[in-house]
Amino acid sequence: MEKTGLIRAVIGDVKLNVINHNKKAYILEDLSKRISKKKIIEALSMVNLNEDYLLKKTNDLSDSEYNKLLFVKDLLNKNKNITLEFFERGLCSKERTYFKRLLKKLAKEYTINFNIITNDLTFCIGLVDEFAIYEDNNLVKTFDKSEIYDEELYDYFDRNQLFYFVTKSRNYGHLYKDYYDIKDVLKAVYRELEWDIF
């Protein structure tokens, strides 16, 4: 079987040892000494940023832009274990979809392991292979992606409308693992709800 990287959602009170995340005036400054400008611009383009970001100071960046630049830095340093801290915050729906695809592709093609520190279940669905729950910086429990319907898992997330949806879909017997795409689960549940009306 072909080896791929693992995408793990890290939830709870945790401080991972994150490399290269020291605040600097220019995040990519040290890379330009050993990596061509062309490669850096290509990497920036991959995260929907342009070459202007080479000269932007850390204090002039939004949290989302800052996270994207840290991501670029980790990729260009060829790190095999990358931590993304609340990376999904500030991303629009289209960008979330794009980055989920990108992360899966990078994990598969370059065997990169991603630790995504988050409390957003919607960003995790269809992306992560495993959920790691931490309390007081200690690993308490792990859940496989197939356990997305385990209600114990929801205690660690910010509850929102998705919690209602997942519970409802489970009640109707629509398990996420039985569907290729989350959109198919949505359609199935909505069909069931329409029949309930009659």
N, C-alpha and C positions, 0 to 999 in steps of 0.2 A: 504493500500500500504506500502511496506517495505521501511523504511527510509534509505537513503544512504547519504554519504557526498557529498558536492558540490565541483566541480573543477572549479576554476575561473581563467581566464587569466587576469592579471592586466597590463594595458598598459598605458604608459605615464609617466609624472613627478610625482612620488609618493615615499614617504618614509614611509613604513609600520613599525609599532612597532614590530620588530622581536625579539622574546625571544631567549635566549641562543646563540646569535650570537656574543658574545663578543670574540675578538681574545684571545686565550689562547695558551700556548706553546704546550700542548697536548689536542686536542679537547675532547676526550672521558675520560680524566683523572678522573673527579669527578664521572663518572658512575660506574667505577670499584669498588667503595666503597659499592655500594648498589645493583649492578646487577652482576650476575654471568658471569665469563669470557666466558662460553659456549654460553650464550644468546647474548653477545656482538659479538662474532665471527659469530654466525648465522645471526645476523643483518648485519654485514659487508659483509658476503657472499651474502646476498640478494641484495646488491648494487654493486656487482662484485668487492669487495675488500677482502683482506685476513687479518689475524691477525697481520701481520707486521705493519699495519696501527695504531695499538694501541700505538706503540712506535715512530711513525713518528711525527716530529715537524711541526707545522703549516707552518713555513717558507720553509719546504722541499716539500710542496704539490703543485700540479698544482691547478688551480681554480676548475677544475672538481672534483678532489679528495677531495678538501676542501668542496665543496658543498655536495658531497656524505656523508662525515663524519657529516656534520651538519644535514643532513637528517636522518642519523642513530641515532644521538643524540636525535632529536625530536621524532622519533619513540620509542626509548627506554624510553624516559620520558613520553610516552603515551599522547603526545599533540594531542588534537582534532582539532586544527587549525595550520596548518603548512604552512609556507611561503618558497617558493623555488625561489631564485633570480637568473635569467638567468641560470637556472639549465641545460638547453639543450646545452649550449655552451661547446664545447670540447667533446661532445658525438658523436661517430660514428653513422651511420645510424642504425646499428643493436642494439646499446645501446638505441637509441631514441625509437625504437619500443618496446624494452623490458621495459623501464621505463614508457612508456605510458600505457602499460598493467598493470604494477605493481601499478601505481597510481590509475587507475580505480578499480583494485581489492581492494586496501586498502580503497578507498573511499566507496566502496560498502560493504565490509565485516566488516570494523571497524568504519564506519561513520566518517571518518576523512575528514575535509574540507581542501582543498589545494588552496592557493593563489599562482599562478605562475606568477612572474614578468617576462615579456618577450616582445620582439618585433618581434618574429619569428612566423608568421602565420602557417607555415608548422608543427611546433610542436603542435600547438593548435588544428589543424583539427583532428577530431575523438577522442579528449581527453577532451576538456573543455565543461562545461555545460553553461557557461556564460562568457561574456567579460565585464570587468569593465574599463572604460576609465577615467583616471585622468589627470588633468591639475593643476599645482601649488598646488599639494597635495590635491586637492578637486575632489570628484567624479563628473564627468560631465554627463556621460551617461552609461547605461548598454545595452548590446545586448545579446539576447538569442542565443544558439548555432544554432538554425534554421535560424538566420539572418546572417549566414556566407557569404551570397552572397550580403549583403548590402554594396554598394560601399563606403558609408560613413565610414564604419568600416576600410576599407583599408587605409584611410588617416592616421591612427594611427600606421600602421605597416611599417617595412622596406619593400619596394616593391622589388619583385624579379620575377623570372619566374612563380611562383605560381599565381601571380596577373593576368598574361596573361592567364594562364590555367583556372582559376576560371571564368574570364570574358568570355572566349571562351565557356566553358561548359554551362554557363548560357545562352549564345546566342543560343545554340543548344537545350535548354530546359532540360538539365541534372542537376537537383537540387540534391545537396548532401543528403538532407533529404529523397529522394526517393530511396536511395541505402543503402544497409547494410554495405558495405565496400567501402572505398575510391578507392580501386583497381578497383571496378566495374565502378566507374565514369570515371576513366582513360581509361578503355577499351572502354566505350561508346563514349567518345570524340574522341579517336584515330580512331574508326570505322567511325565516321562522317567525320573526316578530310581525311581519305582514300577515301571516296565517293566523297568528294569535288574535288579530283584530276581528277576524270573521268568526 
